[in-house]
């Protein structure tokens, strides 16, 4: 049965800025109004009174997750051995764990066998377990024996690359993901080396856009960062500017990223404790962190893509840590929150529908105890989560009252 809600919040971060008290009206899974006068709600609405110290925010958006990876040291081996039914069940559990911390939308940038598409359709089901909305790219396109080749989407040459893109369009993917450089989880590749030429990358982007898909590129190496920017990818993932022996940010490439409006998906966020990052990352991490702030301050639009599932310190509920840690490196709190809400929605092609507390947006909402713009750790204090107007994490201690007559 369709239920209308009237959520009275003492404080609202609307995806762009912090506002004062507001009455947020929800009907049919969408926000229909945000009333800052806090007038009486409609008579047929169920009124939700949030506590005096709470903040209402848009649901968070994880721009780079791998639901097929299990966040263990053997995640690559594990994804190749488990059967489809078991893997799909595990992916569902991982998506649900993200929803519980407020992640209501996620972009899966590399699965096996297009299982994320199946899960995305389950997430839209009326009955059953609530899940985040999932934008699927399917298995990442890579060179023969290239990075993540074990996921089964190797291609070389313009015709083969176009065919891979068409397959994703025909299956219903929203994104195309390509491994433009090697990666740290594939020992047969080197992160600083490019896997595709600029011409190949342009073929992928042009074909994706021709079919109405967006294109994301994994790019660690400095050359790959330059080529994916010049090829016109919608998002560049990682953008660490790896070299053989370190990291070397190219200001000219960063300038082109800013001028073109390229989104850079920062691989921020690790849960406390656990094993350190792989040595190749650990030795470069201080410079990567410094460069991330430089990229942001250069006018590049940065969003948060933790690479959830790829290492033990990146489980699928890691995104709130990415927000806090991004503030820690120098972003203002409102900037970090935008990177995980309204700006992330723009990067994923969902402006106005996701990442906002505004009329017309999906009623994907997060309630936390405290104010994350003054105390970033408050983002971890989840009081409630709504997905399409339904409570995924209920308000256990906040009363629900009938509307006044």
Phi, psi and omega in degrees: 000134181289132182237135175264135181241148171233107185260116180264113185246137178285344185201136183228124165266113191272008184104343178238320184205164176276133178241171179278209183294148179204155172252116183257119182263133183234133179212126177064031178083002179239155172278126181260337180197150171235107187256107181279354174277349181054043176293174180296138180283168176302149185296331184267008181268146171275124185269128176250115179265112178279153183294159185297336182260009187269163173231135175261128181230164168295153171301148183280156182236117175269112185278352182207099177229161173229093183293339179282344179265144191256014176057041174240167177298340182250032187299326180291316179295318184296321184290341180269350186251333184283148180284164186300315183298317179293317181297318180297320177297318178295319179298321178297317179296321180292319178296320179295324179294326176292319179299324182295338177260008174105004178276107184257350177219139177215145176254115179272116186252036174157104179238194174238129174065024179060030180294333179295333176294319177298316180294323178299322179289325175296324182296338180269356181294147180287319182260166177091189186292133175289142178224160171297159169288132185244124172261124191252140174250347185074191178298138181291141177283130182215167179286160175306125183064020182274190181300124180065029177299337182295346178275357164088036178221061180274141179203143176219139180095150187300316183296317180293322180294317177298320180297321178297318179294315180300321179302318180294321177295317181293328180281340179105015175293152174263341185228155169244133179242132178233142175270093183284339176226173172292177183215166185285341181268001179238097187297342179280356179240167178237125185302331184277355181259138177285148177256335181230153176281165176302320180297317177298317181296322177295323176301314182296312181297313182298318180292320178299311181294328178297328180265007179079017178260157173259160187235132179240141182234125168287120183215108173261311185296150181301319179294320179293323176299318179293313185292321181290327175295312182291332179285344176093026177297144181290321176225141172251122183270136177080294179049051183273345179059047176301143166236179181303319187240011180178223182220136180220098178294135179255106182302328180294321178292318178299320178298320178291323176302314180295317183293323182279348184077021178296136173271135173252126179265105183284136181273057182272157171106117172216139177286150180297153178075188180081179183291154177290165175299163175306148183307321181298328178277314186303317183289338181261351190301317179303318181288323177300317179296316178299318181292326179300318178293320177298317178301314179299312183290346178276001178096004176285139179279112182254139174235173186254119179229084191296348188067043185304134179099347188279334180217165181300334180268010178232064174291176188282356174253028188276345189305318178302326176294325178297321179297310182297316183289330176291322173298321181297332180272353175134352174287145172295153182302317180294327177294316179296319179293321175298322181297338179254005181226264188294319180290322176298320178298320177295318180298324183270005178080025183236036183295139180085331180266326179238160171075013181224148165256091186203155178302133180095343179281156173299144179277059171262108193225149178234133174245127177236155173274119182108184183240105184291349176280340176249335177226090185307328181296344178298338179298339178277346186270072186287125176257331179193154174223131174245137175238115182053040176081004178247142183283116171272324171237109186284157173282096187287328187247000181258125186290149171254129185236152176291154178292142177294147181289000000 
